[in-house]
Amino acid sequence: MVLTVRGTLLHEDLRDARGAILWKLDGLGEYDIRRPLTVTGTNLLGLVKHLSIWEARYLGEVFGRPFPEALPRWDDVQASDTEMWATEHETREEITDRYRRVWQHSDATITALPVDAPGHVPWWPRPQVKLFNILVHVLTETSRHAGHADILREQLDGSAGTVAAHVDREHDASFWQARRAEIERAAKAPDPTIA
């Protein structure tokens, strides 16, 4: 059985989430897409790099269809150290182009195999899986990281949303400062010890 209606919808949602991830880089300089924006060093280009590696694994090697380009082994501790950030030797184009090639490879797997095609995930406690389960997993992870990217991008320049067309252009910086102040007041109100 090829993709069911649910599988097709999941695939469409995955495509949308992928696009949202890359959109978060648009219009930003090299420093802003690479710099650590959280205590743990999370950054926009690192999210793209991470997603490209893991999507290639999940929708490639798990189904005996390895991505044709070299990837670090999943159990290589040294390689996983740089999985969430771009080194100074990796370019934006290199990482984003690889992500797009991963999409093509993953999409070929999704369309070629039946939704109940068996796969094997050696790093999972229950390694026997079906394509449907992996599609859900990859969509969940991509959406989760798209949410991270939303917050990071908003911190950088106030842009929010899933695509450029949905960026809030109605409200200016003073509107958002007033909104934030209102929310801050509401947060402090239940605790009289906070000034």
C-alpha positions as a Markdown table, in Angstrom:
| # | Residue | x | y | z |
|---|---|---|---|---|
| 1 | Met | 0.0 | 0.0 | 0.0 |
| 2 | Val | 1.4 | 3.4 | -1.0 |
| 3 | Leu | 0.9 | 6.4 | 1.3 |
| 4 | Thr | -2.5 | 6.6 | 2.9 |
| 5 | Val | -4.3 | 9.9 | 3.1 |
| 6 | Arg | -2.9 | 10.4 | 6.6 |
| 7 | Gly | 0.6 | 9.6 | 5.3 |
| 8 | Thr | 0.2 | 12.0 | 2.5 |
| 9 | Leu | -0.9 | 14.7 | 4.9 |
| 10 | Leu | 2.1 | 14.0 | 7.1 |
| 11 | His | 4.4 | 14.3 | 4.1 |
| 12 | Glu | 2.8 | 17.7 | 3.2 |
| 13 | Asp | 3.2 | 18.9 | 6.8 |
| 14 | Leu | 6.9 | 17.8 | 6.7 |
| 15 | Arg | 7.5 | 19.8 | 3.5 |
| 16 | Asp | 5.9 | 22.8 | 5.2 |
| 17 | Ala | 8.0 | 22.5 | 8.3 |
| 18 | Arg | 11.2 | 22.1 | 6.3 |
| 19 | Gly | 10.4 | 25.3 | 4.4 |
| 20 | Ala | 9.8 | 27.1 | 7.7 |
| 21 | Ile | 13.2 | 26.0 | 9.0 |
| 22 | Leu | 15.0 | 27.4 | 6.0 |
| 23 | Trp | 13.0 | 30.6 | 5.9 |
| 24 | Lys | 14.3 | 31.5 | 9.4 |
| 25 | Leu | 17.7 | 32.1 | 7.8 |
| 26 | Asp | 16.4 | 34.5 | 5.1 |
| 27 | Gly | 17.8 | 38.0 | 5.4 |
| 28 | Leu | 20.2 | 37.3 | 8.2 |
| 29 | Gly | 24.0 | 37.7 | 8.1 |
| 30 | Glu | 26.5 | 34.9 | 8.7 |
| 31 | Tyr | 27.0 | 35.8 | 12.3 |
| 32 | Asp | 23.4 | 35.9 | 13.2 |
| 33 | Ile | 22.6 | 32.4 | 11.7 |
| 34 | Arg | 25.7 | 30.9 | 13.5 |
| 35 | Arg | 25.9 | 32.6 | 16.8 |
| 36 | Pro | 24.8 | 30.8 | 20.0 |
| 37 | Leu | 21.5 | 32.2 | 21.2 |
| 38 | Thr | 20.9 | 29.9 | 24.2 |
| 39 | Val | 23.0 | 28.7 | 27.1 |
| 40 | Thr | 23.5 | 25.4 | 25.2 |
| 41 | Gly | 24.6 | 27.2 | 22.0 |
| 42 | Thr | 21.5 | 26.6 | 19.9 |
| 43 | Asn | 21.7 | 28.5 | 16.7 |
| 44 | Leu | 19.7 | 28.7 | 13.4 |
| 45 | Leu | 22.3 | 27.1 | 11.0 |
| 46 | Gly | 23.0 | 24.4 | 13.5 |
| 47 | Leu | 19.4 | 23.4 | 13.6 |
| 48 | Val | 19.4 | 23.0 | 9.8 |
| 49 | Lys | 22.6 | 21.0 | 9.9 |
| 50 | His | 21.2 | 18.7 | 12.7 |
| 51 | Leu | 17.9 | 18.2 | 10.8 |
| 52 | Ser | 19.7 | 17.3 | 7.6 |
| 53 | Ile | 21.8 | 14.7 | 9.2 |
| 54 | Trp | 19.0 | 13.0 | 11.1 |
| 55 | Glu | 16.4 | 13.2 | 8.3 |
| 56 | Ala | 19.0 | 11.5 | 6.0 |
| 57 | Arg | 19.4 | 8.7 | 8.6 |
| 58 | Tyr | 15.8 | 8.2 | 9.4 |
| 59 | Leu | 14.4 | 8.3 | 5.9 |
| 60 | Gly | 17.5 | 6.8 | 4.3 |
| 61 | Glu | 19.6 | 4.2 | 6.1 |
| 62 | Val | 16.7 | 3.1 | 8.4 |
| 63 | Phe | 15.1 | 1.7 | 5.2 |
| 64 | Gly | 18.2 | 0.4 | 3.5 |
| 65 | Arg | 18.3 | 3.5 | 1.2 |
| 66 | Pro | 21.4 | 5.4 | 2.5 |
| 67 | Phe | 21.9 | 9.0 | 1.6 |
| 68 | Pro | 24.6 | 9.0 | -1.1 |
| 69 | Glu | 26.8 | 11.6 | 0.6 |
| 70 | Ala | 29.0 | 11.0 | 3.6 |
| 71 | Leu | 27.4 | 11.5 | 6.9 |
| 72 | Pro | 29.0 | 11.0 | 10.3 |
| 73 | Arg | 28.0 | 7.7 | 11.9 |
| 74 | Trp | 25.2 | 7.9 | 14.4 |
| 75 | Asp | 27.4 | 6.3 | 17.1 |
| 76 | Asp | 30.5 | 8.6 | 16.4 |
| 77 | Val | 30.7 | 10.6 | 19.6 |
| 78 | Gln | 33.3 | 13.0 | 18.2 |
| 79 | Ala | 31.3 | 13.8 | 15.1 |
| 80 | Ser | 28.1 | 14.4 | 17.2 |
| 81 | Asp | 30.0 | 17.1 | 19.0 |
| 82 | Thr | 29.6 | 19.4 | 16.0 |
| 83 | Glu | 26.2 | 18.2 | 14.8 |
| 84 | Met | 24.3 | 21.1 | 16.2 |
| 85 | Trp | 26.5 | 24.0 | 15.0 |
| 86 | Ala | 28.3 | 25.0 | 11.8 |
| 87 | Thr | 32.1 | 25.0 | 12.0 |
| 88 | Glu | 34.0 | 27.9 | 10.5 |
| 89 | His | 34.8 | 25.7 | 7.5 |
| 90 | Glu | 31.1 | 24.9 | 6.7 |
| 91 | Thr | 29.2 | 27.4 | 4.6 |
| 92 | Arg | 25.6 | 28.4 | 4.7 |
| 93 | Glu | 25.1 | 27.2 | 1.1 |
| 94 | Glu | 26.8 | 23.9 | 1.9 |
| 95 | Ile | 24.5 | 23.1 | 4.8 |
| 96 | Thr | 21.3 | 24.4 | 3.2 |
| 97 | Asp | 22.0 | 22.8 | -0.1 |
| 98 | Arg | 22.6 | 19.5 | 1.6 |
| 99 | Tyr | 19.3 | 19.8 | 3.5 |
| 100 | Arg | 17.5 | 20.3 | 0.2 |
| 101 | Arg | 19.2 | 17.2 | -1.2 |
| 102 | Val | 18.2 | 15.3 | 1.9 |
| 103 | Trp | 14.6 | 16.4 | 1.2 |
| 104 | Gln | 14.8 | 14.9 | -2.3 |
| 105 | His | 16.2 | 11.7 | -1.1 |
| 106 | Ser | 13.7 | 11.4 | 1.8 |
| 107 | Asp | 10.8 | 12.3 | -0.5 |
| 108 | Ala | 11.9 | 9.5 | -2.9 |
| 109 | Thr | 11.9 | 7.1 | 0.1 |
| 110 | Ile | 8.5 | 8.2 | 1.2 |
| 111 | Thr | 6.9 | 7.9 | -2.3 |
| 112 | Ala | 8.7 | 4.6 | -3.2 |
| 113 | Leu | 7.9 | 2.6 | -0.2 |
| 114 | Pro | 4.5 | 1.5 | 1.2 |
| 115 | Val | 3.5 | 3.3 | 4.4 |
| 116 | Asp | 3.9 | 0.0 | 6.3 |
| 117 | Ala | 7.4 | -0.7 | 4.9 |
| 118 | Pro | 9.6 | -2.1 | 7.6 |
| 119 | Gly | 12.7 | -0.3 | 8.8 |
| 120 | His | 15.4 | -0.8 | 11.4 |
| 121 | Val | 16.6 | 2.0 | 13.8 |
| 122 | Pro | 19.6 | 0.5 | 15.7 |
| 123 | Trp | 19.8 | 3.4 | 18.2 |
| 124 | Trp | 16.2 | 2.8 | 19.4 |
| 125 | Pro | 15.3 | 0.4 | 22.2 |
| 126 | Arg | 12.6 | -1.1 | 19.9 |
| 127 | Pro | 14.4 | -0.9 | 16.6 |
| 128 | Gln | 11.8 | -2.5 | 14.3 |
| 129 | Val | 9.7 | 0.3 | 12.8 |
| 130 | Lys | 7.4 | 1.1 | 9.9 |
| 131 | Leu | 7.7 | 4.0 | 7.5 |
| 132 | Phe | 4.6 | 5.6 | 9.0 |
| 133 | Asn | 6.1 | 5.7 | 12.4 |
| 134 | Ile | 9.4 | 7.3 | 11.1 |
| 135 | Leu | 7.4 | 9.8 | 9.1 |
| 136 | Val | 5.6 | 10.9 | 12.3 |
| 137 | His | 8.9 | 11.0 | 14.2 |
| 138 | Val | 10.7 | 13.1 | 11.5 |
| 139 | Leu | 7.8 | 15.5 | 11.3 |
| 140 | Thr | 7.7 | 15.8 | 15.1 |
| 141 | Glu | 11.4 | 16.5 | 15.3 |
| 142 | Thr | 11.3 | 19.0 | 12.4 |
| 143 | Ser | 8.3 | 20.8 | 13.9 |
| 144 | Arg | 10.0 | 20.9 | 17.3 |
| 145 | His | 13.1 | 22.5 | 15.9 |
| 146 | Ala | 11.0 | 24.9 | 13.7 |
| 147 | Gly | 9.6 | 26.1 | 17.0 |
| 148 | His | 13.1 | 26.6 | 18.4 |
| 149 | Ala | 14.0 | 28.5 | 15.2 |
| 150 | Asp | 10.9 | 30.7 | 15.6 |
| 151 | Ile | 12.0 | 31.8 | 19.0 |
| 152 | Leu | 15.7 | 32.3 | 17.9 |
| 153 | Arg | 14.6 | 34.4 | 14.9 |
| 154 | Glu | 12.2 | 36.5 | 17.0 |
| 155 | Gln | 15.1 | 37.2 | 19.4 |
| 156 | Leu | 17.2 | 38.4 | 16.5 |
| 157 | Asp | 14.9 | 40.7 | 14.6 |
| 158 | Gly | 11.3 | 40.2 | 15.8 |
| 159 | Ser | 10.3 | 38.1 | 12.7 |
| 160 | Ala | 7.9 | 35.4 | 13.6 |
| 161 | Gly | 5.8 | 33.0 | 11.6 |
| 162 | Thr | 6.2 | 30.0 | 9.3 |
| 163 | Val | 6.7 | 31.9 | 6.1 |
| 164 | Ala | 7.7 | 35.4 | 5.1 |
| 165 | Ala | 4.1 | 36.1 | 3.9 |
| 166 | His | 2.9 | 35.6 | 7.5 |
| 167 | Val | 5.2 | 38.0 | 9.3 |
| 168 | Asp | 3.2 | 40.4 | 11.3 |
| 169 | Arg | 3.6 | 43.7 | 9.6 |
| 170 | Glu | 0.6 | 45.4 | 11.4 |
| 171 | His | 2.4 | 45.9 | 14.6 |
| 172 | Asp | 5.6 | 47.9 | 15.2 |
| 173 | Ala | 8.2 | 47.6 | 17.9 |
| 174 | Ser | 6.4 | 50.0 | 20.3 |
| 175 | Phe | 3.3 | 47.7 | 20.1 |
| 176 | Trp | 5.3 | 44.7 | 21.0 |
| 177 | Gln | 7.1 | 46.5 | 23.8 |
| 178 | Ala | 3.7 | 47.5 | 25.3 |
| 179 | Arg | 2.4 | 44.0 | 24.9 |
| 180 | Arg | 5.5 | 42.5 | 26.6 |
| 181 | Ala | 5.1 | 45.0 | 29.5 |
| 182 | Glu | 1.4 | 44.1 | 29.9 |
| 183 | Ile | 2.3 | 40.4 | 30.0 |
| 184 | Glu | 5.2 | 41.1 | 32.5 |
| 185 | Arg | 2.7 | 42.9 | 34.8 |
| 186 | Ala | 0.3 | 40.0 | 34.6 |
| 187 | Ala | 3.1 | 37.6 | 35.4 |
| 188 | Lys | 4.1 | 39.6 | 38.5 |
| 189 | Ala | 0.6 | 40.2 | 39.8 |
| 190 | Pro | 0.0 | 36.9 | 41.6 |
| 191 | Asp | 3.3 | 37.2 | 43.6 |
| 192 | Pro | 3.4 | 40.4 | 45.7 |
| 193 | Thr | 7.1 | 39.7 | 46.6 |
| 194 | Ile | 8.1 | 40.6 | 43.0 |
| 195 | Ala | 8.6 | 44.2 | 42.5 |
